[in-house]
Amino acid sequence: MLLQDQISRVVKHSVAYSFAFSQPFSFYVDAYPMMQNEILEQSNVLKYGMQHESVRMLQHKLQRLSYYDSSIDGEFGILTEYALKKFQEDHLMDQSGKADQDTIKTIINKEEAYYEDILEEHELTFSIGDRGDDVKEVQEALFYFGYYREDIDGIYGEKSNEAVKAYKQDTGMEIHHVEAEIHEESAEMPQIASVEVEQTEQDSAGSDQDSEAADPDQEGSVPEENTSPSASSLSVSQIISSAKDHLGTPYRWGGTSTSGFDCSGYLQYVFNQLGANLPRTVSEIWNATKQVEQPSVGDIVFFETYKPGPSHAGIYLGDDKFIHASESNGVDISELSMSYWSERYLGAKRVILE
C-alpha cells in the first residue's frame, strides 16, 4: 500500500486540485477519483433508501471491485445493499448492508490496492506510441491517483509518459528505460568495436572529413542527410541487409538474440554478425564510436530519452529513416523527423574499424 504521505502527494499532484473544489459537486465526483475517497470518508452512514451522489460513488467503487453490476444511479436500493453485504461478508465484517466508516475505509483500501497492483504488475517502461490494454490499465490507475487527466484511450503519449515519471518520482521508484542494465559479473563483452581493415581513398577522405566533432549548437536538431558512404570497411549494403533481416523481431527487455532484442542488444547483434564487436549498452556504444557531423547510411544515430546522455539508438537508413528495436513494435523503421525523435536527437556516430 502507498504510505499516507505518498497518498497525500498523489491527491494534491493535479494542478487542478484547488480548481476542482470551486466547481459543482458533480464535476469533481467523476473527474477526481481520489477526492471521492475524502468525500466518502466524511459522509454519514449510507443505507437503504438514500439517494445521494455519495451513493453513486459507493456504487462505482463496488462495481470496480466486482461486487455491483447494476446501474450507477445514486439510489441505495436492494442491489446496492446486496453488493455491500457481499463485500462485508468476504471481508469478515458485520453484514449490516450499511456503508459505515469501517466499511467505507475497507472499500477504499481495496480499491487503492487494486490500482496499486496494476502499477506494480507493469514495468512502466512503455515507449511513446505504444497502444493496448496494458497502456489503458496504467492510464486508469494513474487517473485514479491524480497523475493523468487526459482521455483513457490506451495510447501511450507524452501526457501518459509525464504521468508515469511523476508517479515514479513521488513513490521513490527508480526510472528505468527499455534498455537492460548489464552487470559486470554477467557480461563478458569486448570493450571496443575495432579491427584492422583496408580503406579506399574515397572512404579515407570521407573519414577524415567526418571525424570533425559536430557543432554542439546543432545537437538535438534533425540532421541533414549525408549521402556519402560510411567510412569503414563494413559494406553499407551488408549493414542494412543484416539490420533489415530482423524487421519484426519482438522487443525483449535485455534481449540480445533473434528471439527478442532491446535497442542496444539489436545493434550489438547486427554489427557482431559483420565482425564488429560492439559494447553492450547504448552509452558504451556511444563512447566506442566516432562522432560524425551528419549521418551516412549505416551510421548509428543516438537519442536522449529517459536520462541525460545517450539512452536509445538505431542504424541510419538514409532518407530520414532509421531502424531500431522499439519496445512497442520490436525491430521497426522510424523517421528522424517525427517530433518525438527529433526533439531527443543527440547526434550520429560511426563504427570505425581500425
Secondary structure, DSSP 4 states (H G I P E B T S, - for coil): ---HHHHHHHHHHSTTHHHHTTS-HHHHHHH-HHHHHHHHHTSPPB-TT-B-HHHHHHHHHHHHTTS--S---SB--HHHHHHHHHHHHHTT----S-B-HHHHHHHHHHHHHHHHHHHHHS-----TT-BSHHHHHHHHHHHHTTS--S---SB--HHHHHHHHHHHHHHTPPP--SSPP--GGG----S---------HHHHHHHHHHTSPPPGGGTTSPPPPP-SPPSSSS-HHHHHHHHHTTTTPPB-TT-EETTEE-HHHHHHHHHHTTT----SSHHHHHHHSEEESS--TTPEEEE--SSSS--EEEEEEETTEEEEEETTTEEEEEETTSHHHHTTEEEEEE----
